[in-house]
Amino acid sequence: RAELTALLRQAEAASEARQLNQRASGLADAAAASLRQASEAQAERSQRKQTTAQRLQAATTARDQLAGLEQAAATAQQRAQAAAGAVRAQQQRAQAVAQRQAADLQLQQRTAILQELRRRQISGMAAQLAGDLRDDAPCPVCGALEHPAPAEPTDESVSEQALQTAERDHATASEAARMAAEASARADAGLQALQEQAGEAASDPAAAA
């Protein structure tokens, strides 16, 4: 009887051990399944993160490219406008140069007229002084007592009014030449600035159209 009881107890213990083993195996399987699910979820999250990063990089690159294209378009437009302005500036410069040359020629003519009138005035004054010279009397200019070559009388007398008019005309022509020179210099500077801004477009007629 004691042996039977011992056998029964051993059988019960074995049954409990099998049940515990089954429960342990089930828990291990569940844990493994959970681990696989967690690993798959982690991989999916990593993939989504990588995809998001790639999309962000692509969007950033596209934005930078668009900004570069917009800047290039704006620069091209500015150069085209500068080229068109350079064409107009060349015409204005040509006009300014022509006006400066005309003003310089006018000044040369007025200078020549004034110098001639002054020469005639001095010649007339010398002839007038020579007419008052007397032998053995000192010259009022140099003090000499001898007058071997006195100035001859001429018909080139110049009135004070004519000389003043010539001086006014010369001053007017001189001011006009100065202003024309300044205008020509401004035209040169403006044209150069536009040509520098336009770059290669300044030599391309189609760019200024």
Secondary structure in CASP SS format (residue, H / E / C, confidence):
PFRMAT SS
TARGET T0000
AUTHOR 0000-0000-0000
METHOD secondary structure of the structure
MODEL  1
R C 1.00
A H 1.00
E H 1.00
L H 1.00
T H 1.00
A H 1.00
L H 1.00
L H 1.00
R H 1.00
Q H 1.00
A H 1.00
E H 1.00
A H 1.00
A H 1.00
S H 1.00
E H 1.00
A H 1.00
R H 1.00
Q H 1.00
L H 1.00
N H 1.00
Q H 1.00
R H 1.00
A H 1.00
S H 1.00
G H 1.00
L H 1.00
A H 1.00
D H 1.00
A H 1.00
A H 1.00
A H 1.00
A H 1.00
S H 1.00
L H 1.00
R H 1.00
Q H 1.00
A H 1.00
S H 1.00
E H 1.00
A H 1.00
Q H 1.00
A H 1.00
E H 1.00
R H 1.00
S H 1.00
Q H 1.00
R H 1.00
K H 1.00
Q H 1.00
T H 1.00
T H 1.00
A H 1.00
Q H 1.00
R H 1.00
L H 1.00
Q H 1.00
A H 1.00
A H 1.00
T H 1.00
T H 1.00
A H 1.00
R H 1.00
D H 1.00
Q H 1.00
L H 1.00
A H 1.00
G H 1.00
L H 1.00
E H 1.00
Q H 1.00
A H 1.00
A H 1.00
A H 1.00
T H 1.00
A H 1.00
Q H 1.00
Q H 1.00
R H 1.00
A H 1.00
Q H 1.00
A H 1.00
A H 1.00
A H 1.00
G H 1.00
A H 1.00
V H 1.00
R H 1.00
A H 1.00
Q H 1.00
Q H 1.00
Q H 1.00
R H 1.00
A H 1.00
Q H 1.00
A H 1.00
V H 1.00
A H 1.00
Q H 1.00
R H 1.00
Q H 1.00
A H 1.00
A H 1.00
D H 1.00
L H 1.00
Q H 1.00
L H 1.00
Q H 1.00
Q H 1.00
R H 1.00
T H 1.00
A H 1.00
I H 1.00
L H 1.00
Q H 1.00
E H 1.00
L H 1.00
R H 1.00
R H 1.00
R H 1.00
Q H 1.00
I H 1.00
S H 1.00
G H 1.00
M H 1.00
A H 1.00
A H 1.00
Q H 1.00
L H 1.00
A H 1.00
G H 1.00
D C 1.00
L C 1.00
R C 1.00
D C 1.00
D C 1.00
A C 1.00
P C 1.00
C C 1.00
P C 1.00
V C 1.00
C C 1.00
G C 1.00
A C 1.00
L C 1.00
E C 1.00
H C 1.00
P C 1.00
A C 1.00
P C 1.00
A C 1.00
E C 1.00
P C 1.00
T C 1.00
D C 1.00
E C 1.00
S C 1.00
V C 1.00
S C 1.00
E H 1.00
Q H 1.00
A H 1.00
L H 1.00
Q H 1.00
T H 1.00
A H 1.00
E H 1.00
R H 1.00
D H 1.00
H H 1.00
A H 1.00
T H 1.00
A H 1.00
S H 1.00
E H 1.00
A H 1.00
A H 1.00
R H 1.00
M H 1.00
A H 1.00
A H 1.00
E H 1.00
A H 1.00
S H 1.00
A H 1.00
R H 1.00
A H 1.00
D H 1.00
A H 1.00
G H 1.00
L H 1.00
Q H 1.00
A H 1.00
L H 1.00
Q H 1.00
E H 1.00
Q H 1.00
A H 1.00
G H 1.00
E H 1.00
A H 1.00
A H 1.00
S H 1.00
D C 1.00
P H 1.00
A H 1.00
A H 1.00
A H 1.00
A C 1.00
END
